[in-house]
Amino acid sequence: VFCDLGSNIGNHSLFAPKFLRVAKAILFEPNPRAIEILLSNLTLNGVISRCDLSHLGVGLSDRAAGGLSIAAPGKNLGAGRMVEGDGDLAVIAGDSALAGQRVDFMKSDVEGMEMQALSGLVATIEANRPVIFIEVDRQNRDAFGAWVKANDYAVKARYRRYRVNENFLLVCNRKPAEA
């Protein structure tokens, strides 16, 4: 089971079912503009039937909140960030959405909200100990390093493409909690 936090237009949400043959992809994407393209991409590539779309329209954080909107640079839909204000978008804690579900691999690209998203996924991560591929903004780097250590994960690979963030591949040093 592949969980895509910040699905955007579906690069990873499409790749996992189509080429890695995952049985199920659970998608989270708050941006209405991205969701429209995401659904088209999944449909055109014949993988939509293996995707859980029930969390499209919401973002992830450490608690439920509303009144958010997307601030996106003109030509980079993927760099859209959730901001507080007079919007009609909401965030939820991931544990409330994923309670009791298996998650084997988690990809997170939530544009600076990675620490809040991880904080809202404590039970899910503890129960499943998934491999995690995560983008971390520079301002969250110290907090992320502390999270990795506190949660008994190890950095297996790092990828830097931009100055403002870095991607990490994490594996857990211990097995999932027994159910």
C-alpha positions as CSV (number, residue, x, y, z in Angstrom):
1,V,0.0,0.0,0.0
2,F,1.4,3.3,-1.2
3,C,0.3,6.5,0.6
4,D,0.9,9.8,-1.3
5,L,0.9,12.9,0.9
6,G,0.7,15.8,-1.5
7,S,-0.3,14.0,-4.7
8,N,-0.2,17.1,-6.9
9,I,-1.0,16.0,-10.5
10,G,0.0,12.4,-9.8
11,N,3.6,11.7,-10.7
12,H,4.1,9.3,-7.8
13,S,0.4,8.4,-7.5
14,L,0.5,7.2,-11.1
15,F,3.9,5.6,-11.1
16,A,3.3,3.4,-8.0
17,P,0.2,1.5,-9.3
18,K,1.2,1.5,-13.0
19,F,4.9,0.5,-12.7
20,L,5.4,-0.8,-9.2
21,R,2.1,-2.6,-9.3
22,V,1.0,-1.6,-5.8
23,A,-2.4,-3.0,-4.8
24,K,-3.6,0.3,-3.4
25,A,-2.6,4.0,-3.5
26,I,-4.1,6.3,-0.8
27,L,-4.0,9.9,-2.1
28,F,-4.0,13.2,-0.2
29,E,-4.1,16.5,-2.2
30,P,-5.8,19.7,-1.1
31,N,-5.3,21.9,-4.3
32,P,-8.5,21.9,-6.4
33,R,-6.5,22.8,-9.6
34,A,-4.1,19.9,-9.1
35,I,-6.9,17.4,-8.3
36,E,-8.6,18.0,-11.6
37,I,-5.4,17.1,-13.5
38,L,-4.6,14.3,-11.0
39,L,-7.9,12.6,-11.7
40,S,-7.5,12.9,-15.5
41,N,-4.0,11.4,-15.3
42,L,-5.1,8.5,-13.2
43,T,-8.1,7.8,-15.4
44,L,-6.1,8.1,-18.7
45,N,-3.5,5.7,-17.4
46,G,-6.0,3.1,-16.2
47,V,-5.0,3.1,-12.5
48,I,-7.8,5.0,-10.8
49,S,-9.6,1.8,-9.7
50,R,-6.6,1.1,-7.4
51,C,-6.6,4.6,-5.8
52,D,-8.4,5.6,-2.7
53,L,-9.6,9.1,-3.6
54,S,-11.6,9.7,-0.4
55,H,-9.0,12.2,0.9
56,L,-8.8,14.5,-2.1
57,G,-9.6,18.0,-1.1
58,V,-7.8,18.0,2.3
59,G,-4.3,18.5,3.4
60,L,-2.5,16.9,6.3
61,S,-1.4,18.5,9.6
62,D,-1.2,17.7,13.3
63,R,-4.8,18.6,13.9
64,A,-8.0,19.4,12.0
65,A,-8.4,23.0,10.9
66,G,-10.2,25.0,8.2
67,G,-10.1,28.4,6.5
68,L,-7.0,27.7,4.5
69,S,-6.2,28.5,0.9
70,I,-3.5,27.7,-1.6
71,A,-0.8,30.2,-2.4
72,A,0.9,29.0,-5.6
73,P,3.5,30.7,-7.8
74,G,2.1,31.3,-11.3
75,K,3.7,28.5,-13.3
76,N,4.5,25.9,-10.6
77,L,1.4,24.2,-9.4
78,G,3.5,21.8,-7.3
79,A,4.9,24.6,-5.2
80,G,1.5,25.6,-3.9
81,R,1.4,26.0,-0.1
82,M,-1.5,26.0,2.2
83,V,-1.9,29.3,4.0
84,E,-4.2,30.5,6.7
85,G,-6.8,33.0,5.7
86,D,-10.3,33.2,4.3
87,G,-10.1,30.0,2.2
88,D,-12.4,27.0,2.1
89,L,-9.7,24.3,2.4
90,A,-9.1,22.1,5.4
91,V,-6.4,20.0,6.9
92,I,-6.8,16.9,9.0
93,A,-4.6,14.7,11.1
94,G,-3.4,11.8,9.0
95,D,-4.1,9.3,11.8
96,S,-7.8,10.1,11.6
97,A,-7.9,9.3,7.9
98,L,-5.6,6.2,8.0
99,A,-6.8,4.6,11.3
100,G,-6.5,0.8,10.9
101,Q,-5.1,0.9,7.4
102,R,-1.9,-0.7,6.3
103,V,0.7,1.6,4.8
104,D,3.9,0.1,3.4
105,F,5.5,3.1,1.7
106,M,4.8,6.8,2.3
107,K,5.8,9.7,0.0
108,S,5.4,13.2,1.5
109,D,5.8,16.4,-0.5
110,V,3.6,18.9,1.5
111,E,5.5,22.2,0.8
112,G,6.8,23.1,4.3
113,M,4.1,21.3,6.3
114,E,6.1,18.1,6.7
115,M,6.6,18.4,10.5
116,Q,2.9,19.0,11.1
117,A,2.0,16.1,8.8
118,L,4.4,13.8,10.5
119,S,3.0,14.9,13.9
120,G,-0.5,13.9,12.7
121,L,0.7,10.5,11.6
122,V,2.2,9.2,14.9
123,A,-0.1,6.2,15.3
124,T,0.0,5.2,11.6
125,I,3.8,5.4,11.4
126,E,4.2,3.5,14.7
127,A,1.8,0.7,13.6
128,N,3.3,0.3,10.1
129,R,6.9,1.6,10.2
130,P,6.7,2.3,6.4
131,V,9.5,3.3,4.2
132,I,9.2,7.1,3.8
133,F,10.3,9.3,1.0
134,I,10.0,12.9,2.2
135,E,10.8,16.4,1.0
136,V,11.9,18.6,3.8
137,D,12.1,22.4,3.6
138,R,15.4,24.0,4.8
139,Q,13.7,25.7,7.8
140,N,12.4,22.3,9.1
141,R,15.8,20.5,8.7
142,D,16.7,20.5,12.4
143,A,13.3,19.4,13.6
144,F,13.2,16.7,10.9
145,G,16.6,15.4,12.1
146,A,15.3,15.2,15.6
147,W,12.2,13.4,14.4
148,V,14.2,10.8,12.5
149,K,16.3,10.0,15.6
150,A,13.3,10.0,18.0
151,N,11.3,7.7,15.7
152,D,14.2,5.2,15.2
153,Y,14.4,5.8,11.4
154,A,17.6,5.9,9.4
155,V,18.4,8.1,6.3
156,K,19.3,5.7,3.5
157,A,19.6,8.3,0.8
158,R,19.4,12.0,0.3
159,Y,18.6,14.0,-2.8
160,R,19.0,17.7,-3.3
161,R,17.7,19.3,-6.4
162,Y,16.8,22.8,-5.0
163,R,18.5,25.0,-2.4
164,V,15.3,25.4,-0.4
165,N,14.6,21.7,0.3
166,E,16.0,18.2,0.3
167,N,14.5,14.8,-0.2
168,F,15.2,11.9,2.1
169,L,14.6,8.2,1.9
170,L,14.0,6.8,5.4
171,V,13.8,3.2,6.6
172,C,12.9,2.1,10.1
173,N,15.4,0.4,12.4
174,R,12.7,-1.7,14.0
175,K,9.6,-3.7,13.0
176,P,6.0,-2.4,13.2
177,A,4.1,-2.5,16.4
178,E,2.2,-5.7,16.9
179,A,-1.6,-5.3,16.3
